[in-house]
């Protein structure tokens, strides 16, 4: 009893002399935690840092990417993801690190990994091996850029807000469908893609002015492509006399040359972009139905007047059919 009290007295005396809290002094004496060193929390270095943040037995690996063999390193816009090669129970590869920017430095435990670099819609995957010694690895993306635009006959620019593109895989599937890669691409924007052939759909307006084309993207180059739409903007209105005011609350139905309906709308005016060709417009106001045939000439915007007269009126039952 006396011996135990004496030992506790010595511990309290030592703590007082060294200005150390009593609880910590006792814990260190009992558990031996005084020499414990905790590793850093981060398992990889941020892409803008050239110094290691991780401690322990991990090795540093620097990753860089190029568009082509022997090309310059891409300095920005890359998303790096590092995965373990063995899938988990749900069949997914566990991601152990990621970074954004250009070249990136990672601190990883020795072993094998899968690295994926994405640059826009272009990407590449490579298996790497990490050791205790610092090393470098590079990925060749084999990618280029695609810039799309469209014009009317004679080279007239189309308002960008009325134009959009969709990019599909170049190879059609067994059912003749193509996998959509990017929808609603704005004109004159640069899309990064792996080298290859792509199927591009250009839509002017929202009815039937559609152009399809296959375009090849070459690695390390910006491919600029402009398609030509043979179409025009048409505005229809129902009037009681030539040059008269448009009649409100009119229902419109547009038929193509084969008589198939392709557009319906309601209002005093019916404005739309149409591919060149022959059409029939049907206007219904109250209990009366009127129609007119017209032709769309590429690049020639027109205003079509449908006269609300007996000559242009049709039988309601015929209009319903």
Protein Blocks (a to p, Z undefined) as FASTA:
>chain_A
ZZmmmmmmmmmmmmmmnopafklmmmmmmnopmmpccddfblbdcfkbcbdfbgcjbdcd
dddddfbghiacdfehiacddddfbdcfkopacdfbdcedjdddddddeddddddddehj
bccdddddddfbdcdddddekpaddddddddehhiacdfklgccddddfbdcfkopacdf
bghiaehiacdddeddddddddehjllmccdddddddehiacddddddddddddddddfb
ehiacdehiacddddfkopafbdcedjbdcddddeddddddddehjbccdddddddehia
cddddddbfklpccfklmmZZ
